[in-house]
Amino acid sequence: MVLAKMMRACNIDAGNDDDWTEEGTDTEYFSDYVDSDNEVVTHNNSGDEGRKKRKRGKKRYITFNPNTPINEVEFSKNLIFEGPDQFKKVVQGYAIFQGFNILWKRTGDKKIEATCKNKECAWRIYGSWTFKKEGFAVKKLEGNHVNVQLGITVTKTTCYKARSLACKKILGTLEEHYNLLPSYIAELKKVNRTSTFEVVLDRGSPDGAVRFKRFYVCFDSLRKGFLEGCRSVIGLDGCFLKSKLGGQLLSAVGRDGNNQMFPFAWAVVEGENENSWRWFLDLLMKDLGIKDGYRWTIISDQQKGLEKAVKVLLPHVEHRNCARHIYANWKKNNGGVALKSLFWRAVMCTTEVEFFRIMEEMRAVSVKACDQFMQVGPQKFCRAFISEWNKCEIVHNNICECFNAYILQARAKPLIDMLEDIRTRLMKMMAEKKQLVIGSTDELCPRVKKKVEEARELSWRCTIVYVGESKFQVADLGEGYVVDLKRMTCTCRRWNLNGIPCLHAMGCIVYWNREEPQKYVHEYFKREMYLKAYEQPLEPPNGKNLWAKVQDPPALPPQVRKMPGRPKNSRNKDASEKELTRKRSNKKENNQAKLSTTHKRRGRKKKIAKLNLSQLRSNIEPGDMSQHSMDEVITQDQQRPVVPEVPSARPGCVSDIRPPKLQAKRKQIAPTLKAQISKEIALAKKGCGKVVESLLQIMMPDQPVRISYIGEYGG
């Protein structure tokens, strides 16, 4: 008891190891996959353990303004009135203005409830006093009032037809829309002369008409920004279009100096297959000047058509697969928390030695899971085997997923409107991101600066030995690494992979060389390179009213492929994704009032660190702590009332549920334990400085211990 108080007084928690987690990991688990900041995040299927409990928010009431005209009154939950009389008067005026009769279910000084007299109408309002009698508030408001006028009943089919006719008058027919495509392309080429716009028409349709098939877009300002200010990493992905005609949008997305998406090319195609991917990659290679893919990296999902096209067109490219999609397939046959943890540890580790050590652990748990993991090919999605030249350590395709979500609303529009929406969004994004850096004086991009500061804070735990010629030997919690500042490398490979100094290198830079870490960050993440990516803005074209007529023959829209069943806009989610989107329950956990009387409530036991008391006793010396503060702790402990132990018995049972041998053993141990605690209290009076030092030595046996004296009553 006393030792626990001493540890709490010194801000030491021996039972919590969260302060010594590996760099780059997150201690809160929300998902089974990898987030956009290259950190492992997992989802705890056993419950919400590990999450911070959300505090229940305070209700926000809206005070009713008595000067509001009755035709502008809008009821809402938590709308508060002065009293029941004002509430009833406003409800009556609202009903008169809306033209319906009220049926008062309850009226009084405490509660008022009113409904519409029409039984087919579900409108209902209920009000009562607030908890602290601050006012009379609307507690429930259900249904929308249906006011029957002119005796006309409108069906759903009639509403759908009316909406369709209104859309045709506003947007025009599909034929009229696609007739504007040649004029739209001519306007784009007029403003962006060096950009690439490629259209493919289908002349072999069954009806003999010329129909639209594909359209490729790559603006010159985006292409130059990617080549001059981004790394040689391209994310490729396709997403479905949600319009009536269907189709898919293929996209190529880069990663800028702030580790954010940089889309620079996209294409509308009839479907995602090997033919469409080869056509898209061929145009992309011409725009970027790529020959065989040497020193380029492509990240994609496991699309079969894309993999075949990449092997043919880019034989020497480094092709990474998204670890999130690989895990979704691997998890179907290899579930469980232990295998999930081993999977992500193997994916995120940065050295081959550590990777094969984790594989041995996985094989001990499940041989089948280990074999299936190796069959996929670790060189495609594990950090231990990826290249270092592009300074990009991501093993997921979240940059493309972000772009697909960024244009979600645009994907439901017709072709030209969708392309204009995408162009407008990117034009606005280019201008905003440029202003973000221009208004700052920092040499590094914001996200990179945050990572540098995190590594700097963790570098204190490293023990550094200078070797010579800018080389250092670094010890980090029992692990040893070699840092070379001249070559900007570390044998942990984190600095080699992402171009940002790791905590081992940060200790050598800051605490040994006394230098600023910005000097050792790669050029990709600095302000000058970031400005090159967003230097040239997207040039806007004129509106439809200024488009010139073109002599090119217009193309008809693609034929509508009607699928069986009700049309769907949302995709089928994986089982693991459904867990993340479940609704939160309003029921309080561990509610004692709802526990059954036939069950015993067991609490969770806190893990307590095992301390070597003999080692602590040998290290204690007097004079390390104020006698006043120690006497205060002991006095509080001695004044605590002794609560007699009650044997835990099941309901209906009279005797103790523990075996008789265990009861006798506890009675024998109790006096010895009490005497040992008394000795420790007597020794603790002499001081606690060495106790703290011994505790730190137990927690970190291989590290030197440094204790700073805070004040008379602290240690």
N, C-alpha and C positions, 0 to 999 in steps of 0.2 A: 504493500500500500504506500509506504513512504517512498520507496524507489520510484513508483509510478508518478507520485507527486513531484519528486525531484526532476524526473525526465520532462514532465509537463512544464515545470518552471523554467527549464532550459530550452524549451521549444524543440524537444526531441521526441519523436514518435517511433518507438522501436518496432511497432507492429505494422508499419506502413512503408512499403517499398516503392511508392509511386514517385518519390523524389529522385529515384535512381533509374528511371526508365531510359531506354535507348534514345539517342537523338533522332528526331524526326518521327516519333511515334506519338499517337494521341491516346490519352488515358480515358476518354469517353467514347463509348462504342455505340455507333448508330447504324452502321451498314455492314454488309458482308463484303464490301468491295474496297476500292481505292478511290480516294477523293482527288480533286483537281490540283491539290498542293503536294502530290506525291507522298502522302502519308497513309499508313495503314489504318483503316477503320473497320471494325468488325461489329457484328450485332449479337447481343447476348440473348439467345433464344429462351433462356430459363427465366427471364423476367426483366425488370428494369434495374437490376443491380449495377451499380457503377454510375448511374445517372444522378444528377442533382435533382432533388425534389423541387417541383415547381410550386412556388408559393401562390396561394389563392389570392387573386387580385380583388381589390376593393370595387364595389359597384359604383358606377358613375351615373348619377342622376342628371336629367336635363330638366331645368325649371321651365314651366309653361309661362309664356308671356301673355297676360290677360288682354293686351292691346292687339293681339293677332286677329285679323279678320277671320270670320268663320269659314269662308271659302278657301283659306290657306292653312287650315288646321290639318296636321298630319299626326296621327297617333303612332306611338312607338313604345316599346318596352322601356321601363325606367323613366318615363315622362312623369314629372312630379307636379302636383297641384297643391294649392293652399289647404284644401280640405275636401270632404266628400260633396259639399254643396257645389263648389266650383267644378268639380269633376263631372257631376251629374248634369249641370247646366251646359257644359261644353259638349257632352255626348248628345244631349237633346238637340242642340243647335246643329251639330254635325249631321245628325239623322235627317233633320228638316231640310238642310241644304242638299244632301245626297238623294232625298226623295224616298226614304224607306221608313217603315214603322219599327219601333223598338219594343221588345218584350223584356221587362225588368225581372230577372231571376231572383236577385237579392238586392235589397236596398236597406241602408242603415248607416250608423255612424262609423262602423268599422270596416265593412266590406260592401262593395257594390259590383254587381254582375249584370251585364246586358247582352242580349242577342238579337238577331234580326227575326221578325215575326214570320218571315218566309222560311218554312222548314227546309227547303232545298238550299238555302244560303247558310254557309258555315261560319259567318262572321260572328265573333264573340270577343267581348272585352271584359276584363276583370281588374278591379283596383282595390287597394287596401293601404293602410298606414305602413310607413317604413319601420324598420326595427327600432330606431331611436326617435320615432315620432317626428321626423324632420318634415314630413309632408305626406300627402295622399298620392301614391304612385301607381302607374299602370304596371301590373304584375304579369298579366297574360293578354296577348293579342293574337287571335287565331283567325285564319281565313281571310279572304278578300271579298268585300261585299259585291254581290252580283246584282245589278240593277236591270231589270227587264224593261225594255222600252220598245214600243211599236209592235210588240208581240211577235218578234222574229227570232227564231232559233237557228244558230249557226253551228254547223258540225265542224269537226277537225279537218275533214277533207276539203270543205269550202275554204277554211282558213289557209290551208296549204296552197290551194290553187290561187287564192288572192295574193299570197306572198310571192308566188312564182311570177304572176303577171306584173306585180310591182317591180320585182328585180329585173324583168325583161325591159320594162320601160326605162329604168334607171341605168342599167348596165348594158342593155342591148342583148341580142342573141349571140350564140357562140360563133355563128358564121360571120356576123359583123365584127366580132372581136378579133378573130383570126385574120380577117381581111386587112386589119391595121398593122399586122406584124411587119410587112416590108417597109412601111413608112416609119415604124418605130426603130427598126434596125438602121435605116438610113439616117435618122436623127442621131442615134448613138454614134455612128461612124463619123458624122459631121463634127461632133463635139470631141470625141476621143479617136483621133485618126490612127494612132498606133496601137489601139486595143484590138483584141481578137473577138469576133462574133461569128460563129459558124452555125448555119442552119442546114438540117438534113430533112428532105421531103420524101415521103413514101409514095412512089408512083406505081406501085404494084398492088394496090388495094383491090379487093374483090369487085367493088363497084366501078373500078376504072378511074376514080377521081384522084386528084393530087392532094394528099393530106399531110399535115404536120407530123414529124416524127421526133426530131431532136433539136436542141438549141444549146450551144456552148457559149459561155461568157467569161472573159478574163480582161479586166480593165488594166491599162498600162500602169497607172499609178499604184495599184495594188501589187502588180507583178514586180515593179521596181522596188517598192517598199519591202516586199518579202525577200528579194535577193540581196538588198543592201543592209537591211536592219534585222533580219531574223536568222535563225539557225537552219541548217540543211535538214530539217525534219518536216515531213508532210504527213498529216493525218487524212486518211481517205475513208469516206463513209457515204451511205445512201439513206435517204428517208422518204417515206411515202407522202405523196401529195393528196390532200383531203378534198379536192374538188370533185365534181361529177365525173370528169374524164379520167381521173386516177393518174397513174404514172409515178415516176420517182425523180428525186433531185439528188444528183451526185455532187459532192463537194470536196474541195482540197483546202485544208486549213493548216496554217503554220502556227508558230509559237513565238511571240515577241519577247523583248528583253524583260518585261514585267511578268513573264510566265502566264500570259493570257492569249486567247485565240486571236488569229490573224487570218481570216478567210480571204482568199485571193482568186479563186476560180470555182465555178459551179456550172452544172449542165442539167437540162430537163430531158429525160429519156423516157422511153416507153416502159422499161423495166430494168431491173438489176440482174445482168447476166454477163457472161464472158465477152460477148460481142460489144455490148455497150461500154464495159469497162475498158476494153482495148481501144475503142474509139476515143474515149475520154483521156486515157493516159497518153495516147499518141499526140493529141493536141497539147496536153500539158507539158510533155517533154520538149516539144518545139518552142513553147513560150518560155520555158525556164532554161533551155539550152542543155538539157540532160541527155547524155549519150547512152551509157550502159548502166548508170546508177551508182558508179563508184563514188564512195564517200558521201552517199545520200542515205537517209533513213526514212522508211515508210511505216506508218502505224495504222493498223486496220483491224476490223473484226475478222472472224473466220469465214469470210465469204469465199465460196469455192470458185466462182467466176473471177473474182479479183486476184486470187492467188495464182490461177493459171495465167492470167494476163500479165502479172508482174514477172513471173518466171520467163515468159517469152520476151517481153520488151525491156525489162530491167534485170538482167541476170546477175549483176554484181551489187545490187542494192541490199542494204540491211533491212529485212522485212520483219518487224515486230508485230506480234498479235496482242490484242487487248486481254490482260490478265483477268479482268472482270468477267468477260464472256467465257473464257476458259474455265474459270472457277464455277460458273453457272452450270456448265455441262459436266464437269468433274464431280460436282456436289451431288448429282443425281444418284450416283452409285457409291459415293463416299461421304456420307453425312457425319455429323457429330462435331462437338466443339473442339475436341482435341485435334482432329484432322484439319479443321478449318484454321486453327492457329498455326499448325505446321505448314499448311499450304502458303499462307501469307508470309510467314517467316522465311520460307524458301524463296518466295518471289522477291521480297524486299532486301534480303541480305546482299552484300556487295562483293564478297570474296568467294572464290570457288571452294576454299577449305571449309568455310562456314556452311556453304550450301550442301556439300556432301555429308557433313556432320548432321545437318537437319534431315537429310534423306535417310540416314541410318536410324534416326529417331522415328521417322515416319514408317520405315520398314518394320520396326519393332511393334508399332501399333497395328499396321495393316499392310501386308505384302502386296495385295491387289491394288490398294490406293497408290503405293509407291511406283508400281509398274505402270499404271495408267498415267501417272504424272510424267514419268520419263518418256512414255510413248508420244506425248504431245510435242516434246522438244523443248527443254528448258532454255536453249539459246534464243528462243523466240519471245519469251516473256519474263525471264528472270534477270535481275540487275547484275548478277554475278558474271554474266556472259555477254552483256551488251557492250557496244563500242564506246570509246571515250572521246572521239574527235569532235563530236557535235555538241558536247556539254549539255546533253539533255537526257535525264535519267528516267523519264516517264515510261511506264509499261502498261499504259491504258490509253484509250482513245476518247478521253473526256473532252478534248478540244473540239472534236466533231460533234459530240453529243450536246455541248454547249451551243454550238452554232445551230443545230437542228431545233433546239428549244428557243433560241433567239428569234428564229423566223417562223415560229409555230403559227401565228395568226396569218402570216403572208401565204403559207402553204395551202390555205383554204380558199384562196382567191383565184380568178382566171389567170391565164398565162402572163399577159402583159402587166396586169395589176400586181401580180406576185413579183415579177422581176423588178418593177419600179419600187415596190415596197422594200425589197432586199437592198437595192441600190441606195435608196434614201436612208435606210437604217445604217448602212456602212459609211455613207457620206457623213452622217451626223457623228458616228462613232470615231471616225478619223479626226474630225475637228476637235472633239471633246478630249480625246487622249493626247493630242498634241498640246492643248492648253494645260493639261494636267502636269506635264513636265516643264513647259515653258515658265509656269508660275512658281516652280520650285528651284531651289539652289542646291539640292542634294546631288551628289555625283552618281549615286546609285538609284535604280528604280525602287519604288516603294516596297513592293513585296520582297525584293532581294535584300533591301536594307533591313527589313524585319528579320529575315533568316540570319543575316550577319549578326544582329544584336542577340538573337537567341543562342547562336553558337558562342558568342562572346561571354554570355552569362554562364554557360556550362563549362567553359574552359578552365575555371578555377580548380576543378577536381583533377587536373592533369599534373603529373610530375615530369618535369622536363630536364633532359641532360643534353648539353651541347656537345656535338661530335666534331664539328669543323666543316668548313666549306658549305655553309648554309644548311647543314643536316643536323637533325635532332632525334634523340630517342625519347619517346613519350610513353608514359605508363598511365593507363586510364582504367581504374577500378579492376586491377589485376590483369589487364590486357595491354600488350605492348605493340607499338607502331613506330614507323620511321617516317619523318616528315622532311621533305626537301623543298625549301622555299625558293630556290633558284629554278627548279623545274616545275614548281607549283604542283606537287604531288604528295600524297599520303598513302601508305600501304593499306589503309582501310577502304580506299578507292572512292570515298564520297566526294572528296575534292576533285578527283580525276573525272568523275562522271558528270557532276553538275556545274563545275567551274566556280563554286562558292567555297571558301575555306571552311573545313570542318572544325569541330571543337578542338581537335588535336593541333591542327595548324594554327588556329586562332590563339591558343596558348603560347605558341612560339612567336607569333607575330606581335601580340599585345604585351605579354608579360616578360618576354626575353629581349626581343629586338626593339621594343618600345616604338612600334610603327603603327600607322593607321591601316586597318584591314582593307580599305577601298583599293589600295594599290595592288592587292593580290586577288581581286575579283576579276573574272574574265571580261574582256571587252564587250561581249554580247549583252551584259547586264548593266552597262553604263549609259549615262544620259545621252551621249553623242550618238550611240548606235540606235537607241530608242527613237530619237528624233529623225534619223534617216528613214525609219520604217513609216513614219507618219508625216513626212515632210511634204509630199505632193498630195494635194486634196483631189477628191473625185469631182470631175466637172459635171454639173447638172445639165440635162437636156431641156428643151422647151416642152411646153404642154401640148396636148393633142390638138388644140386649136391652131398651132403653128407648124404642125407636121406637113411636110410636102408630099404630094401624091407621087408614087413611084410606079414605073411601067412594069415592074416585075409581076408575074401572075400570082394572084393570091392563092393561099392554100386553105383547104377545109380543115376543120378540127378533127382530131383522131376520133375513131369510132368508139362509142360508149360501150364498155364491156361490163354488162350488168352481172354481178355475182349473186348467187342464190342467198336467200335470207335477208334480214334487215341490214341496211348499210351501217357500218361501224366507222367511227373516227378514231377511237382509241385502240391501241394495240393490246394484245394479250400479254399480261404481265406474268413474270416468273413467280414461283411460289415464294421465294425469298423476298421479292419486291412487295408482295401483298402483305407480308408481315410488317413492313415499314410504313404502310399506308393505313393501318388499322386505326379505327377511331379510339380516342382515349375515353376511358370510363370515368364517370364522375364519382364513382364509389371510392371512399377512402379505404386505403389498405390497412390491414390489421385493426379493423374496427372491433373493439372488445364487446360492444353492445350486440353485435350480430353473431357472436360465437355461440355455438351450440353448447348446452350444458353437459352433453355427453362426451365432450372432447376436452383435452387439456391443452392450453395454449403454451407452446414452448417458444421461448425467445432465442434469437441467434447469439451464440457466444462469441465474444470478440477474441481475436487472436492476440495472444500476449507473447512477446519475445522472451525466450528462455535466456536468462542471465546467469553467468558463472559467478555465484556469490563469493566463492573463495578467492577468485581472482580480483574481485572488487575490494575485498577486505584487505588484501595484501598491498593494494595501491593507495589506500586512504592515508592521508597525512593531515594533521591538524593545521588550522589557520587558513584553509582555502575558501572558506565561506563565512559570512558574518554569523556570529552566534545568535544574534537577535532573530534573523530570518529563519535559521534552522529550528530554534526553540518555538517559533510561531507555527511552523509546519507540524512539529511534533505535538504541540498543544492541541491543534485542531484535530489531529488524528486520535489523541487520547480522549478528547471530549466527545467523540462520536459515540452515540448510544449503541450498545451491543444488542443486536436483534437475534433472538433465539431462532435456531434453525427448525423449520417445520418440515417433517417428512412429506415428500411429494407422493400422494396416493391417488389412485384413480377414483372417480366418483362411484360411490357404492362400496369401496374397499376400506377396511379399517386399518390393516397393517401396512407397513412401508413396503414399497414395491422392490427395493433393493435387496439383494441376497443377504442372509445373516453374516456371511464371511466378510462381505464388503463393509457392513455396518461395524463389525468388530475392528476391522483394519483402520477405519476412519477414527475410531475412538483411541486407537493406539498412536496414530500419527498426530492427532490434534495437539497434545502437550509438547511434543518435540518441535512441531512447526511454530507453536506460540513462543517457545524459548528461543528459537532461531530468529524470529522476527524481533524479539526484545534485544538480542545481541546486535542486530543490524541497526536498530534505532539508536542504541548507545554509540555505535561506531559512527553513525551519520552525524551525531552531534559535533564530532571533531572537524567536520568539513566535507564538502562535496565537490571540490575542484577536481580531485583525482577520480572521483566517481564518474563525472562527465567525460573525462579523458578516457577512462576505461571503456565506457559505453561506446564511444566513437571508435576505439580500437577494435571492439568486438564487431561493430557494423562494417568497418573498413580496415581489415587486418593488414592490407598491403600499402596503406597510405599514411603519410605523416600527419599528425594531429596538431592543429593550431587552435588555441583557445584565447579569445579576447575577453578581458575583464570589462564588464559593463558598468557596474556601480556597487555601492555598499550592500544593497539587498539583492543583487542579481549575480549570475555567474555565466 
